[in-house]
Amino acid sequence: MSLTKENDPTTPEEEQRLINFKNKPDLTQIYNLYDFEYVARNTIPSTAWNFYSTGADDEISMRENHAAFHRIFFKPRVMVDVSRIDYSTTLLGTRTSAPFYISATGFGKLGHPDGELNLTKGGGKENIIQMIGTLASIPFDEIADARVESQTQWYQLYMNADRELTKSQIQNLEKKGIRGLFITVDAPQGGNREKDMRSKKIDQHISVKGGEKNDRSHGVSVAATSYIDPSLNWSDLLWIKSITSLPILLKGIQCVEDAVLAAQYGCQGIVLTNHGGRQLDFSRAPIEVLIETMPVLREKGLDVNFEVYIDGGIRRGTDVLKALCLGAKGVGLGRPFLYAMSTYGPEGVEKAIQLLKKEIESSMRLLGVTSIDQLGPKYVDISSFHSRSVPADKLYDKVYQPLTNPPFKNSKL
Ligand SMILES: Cc1cc2nc3c(=O)[nH]c(=O)nc-3n(C[C@H](O)[C@H](O)[C@H](O)COP(=O)(O)O)c2cc1C
């Protein structure tokens, strides 16, 4: 059983969160994705908040993922007929209503009793692709069966050391109509997510895949990822390609050399991502890796039939457009959809998608483009991009209290 608002043993903090939840603003008062985050921070069970919001170590990469977008500016064109805007596009051969997708995240039931089904329902209503995670808290078959007819689903795979298990898993994905296999390659071990590690009550509430061998003493993240095969390497790709006809993409590429290798090994694409800053802290923002990667892929002729996606820190329509201008085929979002579903269920997910679409539409109009294929490097100024600076004023999330029960009374520190 997972921790939900209904069954959480009451502590004063959780009680307050529950009261906040009941008094949360109406969806009509939500104007952007940050609003969902604000509501979630104050209302969802703290175990869910800590697991969803945490980054690794000092959360530098997590914040840089979004901050990096602030160093890119637009060069809009004017006097263009922008009365009609079409932001639909094709991702891995499927037509979709907008150039973003719901990225794979685990443990949806921590935040909402219906877990990942909220993402399926909200995504289905808006014709947005859902990437289902290996660690989803609802069984895969149930999520696949819940999709509406025209909806596209992808699957994020953590390679299990038991290859026979992986093989039957992949065969089932094919049977269930999954249209893309994203193998996560940035998690040979779980990141050091301290906010999550300090979460209490994990043992009695969370069942994790992989059985009793899992280490349950260090938060949801470690408990969930301890079965992942750390021996995964490039030669395994040949085996995976031999057992499936699904498009194979590597999720977690963080430098141009590995992007080139993925193309040379015959992958259909990659996701440039650092796992939302949850793995190696100080790994660079995906948008930075994109800027480095696309020219090299083009120069080597490897950009044909090879789709490059990014995720991490995308919160605005302008972030989406910047990524597309710089060569991404599409972008993924993780936390914003978790916050939306935990607070408002499927309607929250729908609203989050609508808000992002609205921002994309109005920003395209103001940029002077009418369709996705018109976006390109000429619309962005990246001349100051590489003056990267790390925010050192606050090492942690403002609400993160390292010790929830401070042992030092009257400390002057
Ligand atoms: C709570 C949470 C769980 C996640 N679980 C997984 C996972 O099981 N597998 C995976 O490949 N990525 C996982 N991710 C990473 C996301 O797929 C995505 O890369 C990341 O969330 C993008 O960053 P954003 O949250 O800033 O949008 C997770 C992210 C979060 C926030």
The ligand as an SDF file (V2000), in Angstrom:
LIG
                    3D

 31 33  0  0  0  0  0  0  0  0999 V2000
    9.8780   11.9780   -8.7020 C   0  0  0  0  0  0  0  0  0  0  0  0
   10.6300   11.6540   -9.9280 C   0  0  0  0  0  0  0  0  0  0  0  0
   10.7990   10.3370  -10.2900 C   0  0  0  0  0  0  0  0  0  0  0  0
   11.5070   10.0270  -11.4350 C   0  0  0  0  0  0  0  0  0  0  0  0
   11.6390    8.7180  -11.7880 N   0  0  0  0  0  0  0  0  0  0  0  0
   12.3060    8.4040  -12.9130 C   0  0  0  0  0  0  0  0  0  0  0  0
   12.4440    7.0480  -13.2950 C   0  0  0  0  0  0  0  0  0  0  0  0
   11.9710    6.1370  -12.6250 O   0  0  0  0  0  0  0  0  0  0  0  0
   13.1280    6.7940  -14.4320 N   0  0  0  0  0  0  0  0  0  0  0  0
   13.6710    7.7750  -15.2110 C   0  0  0  0  0  0  0  0  0  0  0  0
   14.2770    7.4950  -16.2370 O   0  0  0  0  0  0  0  0  0  0  0  0
   13.5410    9.0690  -14.8600 N   0  0  0  0  0  0  0  0  0  0  0  0
   12.8800    9.3970  -13.7520 C   0  0  0  0  0  0  0  0  0  0  0  0
   12.7490   10.7060  -13.4010 N   0  0  0  0  0  0  0  0  0  0  0  0
   13.3150   11.7550  -14.2720 C   0  0  0  0  0  0  0  0  0  0  0  0
   12.2710   12.2910  -15.2550 C   0  0  0  0  0  0  0  0  0  0  0  0
   11.9300   11.3300  -16.2140 O   0  0  0  0  0  0  0  0  0  0  0  0
   12.7980   13.5200  -15.9760 C   0  0  0  0  0  0  0  0  0  0  0  0
   14.0450   13.2080  -16.5460 O   0  0  0  0  0  0  0  0  0  0  0  0
   12.9350   14.7270  -15.0560 C   0  0  0  0  0  0  0  0  0  0  0  0
   11.9010   14.7480  -14.1070 O   0  0  0  0  0  0  0  0  0  0  0  0
   12.9040   16.0230  -15.8430 C   0  0  0  0  0  0  0  0  0  0  0  0
   13.1150   17.0940  -15.0120 O   0  0  0  0  0  0  0  0  0  0  0  0
   11.9470   18.0260  -14.4380 P   0  0  0  0  0  0  0  0  0  0  0  0
   11.3610   17.2860  -13.3020 O   0  0  0  0  0  0  0  0  0  0  0  0
   12.6910   19.2440  -14.0250 O   0  0  0  0  0  0  0  0  0  0  0  0
   10.9660   18.2720  -15.5390 O   0  0  0  0  0  0  0  0  0  0  0  0
   12.0620   11.0510  -12.2410 C   0  0  0  0  0  0  0  0  0  0  0  0
   11.8780   12.3740  -11.8700 C   0  0  0  0  0  0  0  0  0  0  0  0
   11.1740   12.6870  -10.7310 C   0  0  0  0  0  0  0  0  0  0  0  0
   10.9950   14.1260  -10.3700 C   0  0  0  0  0  0  0  0  0  0  0  0
  1  2  1  0
  2  3  1  0
  2 30  2  0
  3  4  2  0
  4  5  1  0
  4 28  1  0
  5  6  2  0
  6  7  1  0
  6 13  1  0
  7  8  2  0
  7  9  1  0
  9 10  1  0
 10 11  2  0
 10 12  1  0
 12 13  2  0
 13 14  1  0
 14 15  1  0
 14 28  1  0
 15 16  1  0
 16 17  1  0
 16 18  1  0
 18 19  1  0
 18 20  1  0
 20 21  1  0
 20 22  1  0
 22 23  1  0
 23 24  1  0
 24 25  2  0
 24 26  1  0
 24 27  1  0
 28 29  2  0
 29 30  1  0
 30 31  1  0
M  END
$$$$
